Amino acid sequence: MQPQKYYIGFYSALDIHGLITQPSLIEQVVTEKQVVPKYRTIKKVRFEFITMGKRFFGCDKTWIDDFNKVYCSDLEKTILDCVYLPGKANGVAEIIKAINKSISKINEEKLIAYLNKFESQAVTKRLGFILENMNELKT
C-alpha cells in the first residue's frame, strides 16, 4: 500500500503562511483520494481530511518549525482552495484579510494558471469580486 498524497491546506495553510491571528484548532489535510473517517484525533491533535480529487495540486515542502517540513499548499493555491470552500477558511472575511496581508507576495501569473487548472466558474467569480472590491472589503 502506497502512502496517501497530502498537503496541509485551507485555514491550516493560512496559519503556516502567517496570514491569520488565531491558531487553527483542527489541522486540515488535503488528499487526492477520500480518507475515511474524515476526522481523526492523533496524539491529541484533531485532523480533518478534505478530498480535492482533480484539484489536488499546488503544494511544496514547507518549513513549519526549525526542524520539520511538511507538504503545504503554496500561497496561490491556498487562496484558491479557501475561495472554493470558504467555510474551511473560517469564512470570506478571513479570506479577505489573508489576501490583503499577502497581496504583494501573490504571483499573479501562477494564480491565473492555477485558476485555469482549477476549472471552477464560481471560484473565478468569487475571487474576481474580492480582488475588484479590495478597498471596500478591507476588514
C-alpha positions as CSV (number, residue, x, y, z in Angstrom):
1,M,0.0,0.0,0.0
2,Q,1.4,3.4,-1.0
3,P,1.3,6.4,1.3
4,Q,-1.5,8.9,0.6
5,K,-0.6,12.1,-1.2
6,Y,-1.4,15.0,1.0
7,Y,-0.8,18.7,1.7
8,I,-1.7,21.0,4.6
9,G,-4.4,23.3,3.3
10,F,-7.2,25.8,3.9
11,Y,-7.1,27.5,7.4
12,S,-4.1,25.4,8.5
13,A,-2.2,26.6,5.4
14,L,-3.2,30.2,6.1
15,D,-1.6,29.7,9.6
16,I,1.6,28.3,8.1
17,H,1.8,31.2,5.7
18,G,1.4,33.6,8.7
19,L,-1.9,35.1,7.4
20,I,-4.1,34.6,10.4
21,T,-4.0,35.7,14.0
22,Q,-6.0,32.9,15.6
23,P,-4.3,29.4,15.5
24,S,-6.1,26.6,13.8
25,L,-7.9,24.3,16.3
26,I,-8.0,21.5,13.7
27,E,-5.3,20.5,11.2
28,Q,-6.8,20.4,7.7
29,V,-5.1,17.9,5.4
30,V,-6.0,17.8,1.7
31,T,-5.8,14.5,-0.1
32,E,-6.3,13.4,-3.6
33,K,-8.4,10.4,-2.7
34,Q,-11.0,10.1,0.0
35,V,-9.9,9.2,3.6
36,V,-12.3,7.5,5.9
37,P,-13.0,8.5,8.6
38,K,-12.9,12.2,7.6
39,Y,-12.0,13.3,11.2
40,R,-9.3,11.7,13.3
41,T,-7.5,12.6,16.5
42,I,-3.9,11.6,16.8
43,K,-1.9,12.4,19.9
44,K,-4.5,15.0,21.0
45,V,-4.3,16.7,17.6
46,R,-7.6,16.8,15.6
47,F,-7.3,16.3,11.8
48,E,-9.8,16.9,9.1
49,F,-9.2,15.2,5.8
50,I,-10.5,17.1,2.7
51,T,-10.7,15.3,-0.7
52,M,-9.8,17.5,-3.7
53,G,-9.5,14.9,-6.5
54,K,-8.5,16.7,-9.7
55,R,-8.0,19.9,-7.8
56,F,-5.1,18.3,-5.9
57,F,-2.0,20.4,-7.0
58,G,0.0,23.5,-6.0
59,C,1.9,22.3,-2.9
60,D,5.5,22.4,-1.8
61,K,7.6,21.2,1.1
62,T,7.4,24.0,3.7
63,W,9.2,24.5,7.0
64,I,6.7,24.5,9.9
65,D,9.4,25.0,12.6
66,D,13.2,24.8,12.8
67,F,13.3,21.1,12.3
68,N,10.3,19.9,10.3
69,K,9.0,20.3,6.8
70,V,5.5,19.2,5.5
71,Y,3.7,19.5,2.2
72,C,1.6,22.6,2.3
73,S,-0.3,24.4,-0.4
74,D,1.6,27.3,-1.8
75,L,0.2,30.8,-1.3
76,E,-1.7,31.0,-4.5
77,K,-3.3,27.5,-4.1
78,T,-4.2,28.3,-0.5
79,I,-6.1,31.3,-1.6
80,L,-8.0,29.4,-4.4
81,D,-8.8,26.5,-2.0
82,C,-10.2,28.9,0.5
83,V,-12.2,30.8,-2.0
84,Y,-13.5,27.4,-3.3
85,L,-14.6,26.3,0.2
86,P,-14.8,29.5,2.4
87,G,-16.2,27.6,5.4
88,K,-12.9,25.7,5.6
89,A,-11.1,29.0,6.0
90,N,-13.3,30.5,8.7
91,G,-15.3,32.5,6.2
92,V,-15.0,35.1,3.5
93,A,-13.9,37.9,6.0
94,E,-10.9,35.8,7.0
95,I,-10.0,35.2,3.3
96,I,-10.2,38.9,2.6
97,K,-7.8,39.6,5.5
98,A,-5.4,37.0,4.2
99,I,-5.4,38.4,0.7
100,N,-4.9,41.9,2.0
101,K,-2.0,40.7,4.1
102,S,-0.3,38.8,1.3
103,I,-1.2,40.8,-1.8
104,S,2.4,41.9,-2.5
105,K,3.6,38.2,-2.3
106,I,1.0,36.7,-4.7
107,N,2.4,35.6,-8.0
108,E,-0.3,36.8,-10.4
109,E,0.8,34.5,-13.3
110,K,0.8,31.5,-11.0
111,L,-2.6,32.5,-9.6
112,I,-4.1,32.8,-13.1
113,A,-2.6,29.4,-14.2
114,Y,-4.0,27.7,-11.1
115,L,-7.4,29.4,-11.6
116,N,-7.5,27.9,-15.2
117,K,-6.4,24.5,-13.9
118,F,-9.0,24.7,-11.0
119,E,-11.8,24.8,-13.6
120,S,-14.5,26.5,-11.4
121,Q,-16.5,29.4,-12.6
122,A,-17.7,30.1,-9.0
123,V,-14.1,30.4,-7.8
124,T,-13.2,32.7,-10.7
125,K,-16.2,34.9,-10.0
126,R,-15.7,35.0,-6.2
127,L,-12.0,35.8,-6.5
128,G,-12.7,38.4,-9.1
129,F,-15.3,40.1,-6.9
130,I,-12.9,40.1,-3.9
131,L,-10.0,41.5,-5.9
132,E,-12.1,44.1,-7.7
133,N,-13.5,45.4,-4.4
134,M,-10.5,45.1,-2.2
135,N,-10.6,48.7,-0.9
136,E,-14.3,48.5,0.0
137,L,-13.9,45.0,1.5
138,K,-10.9,45.6,3.8
139,T,-11.7,44.3,7.3
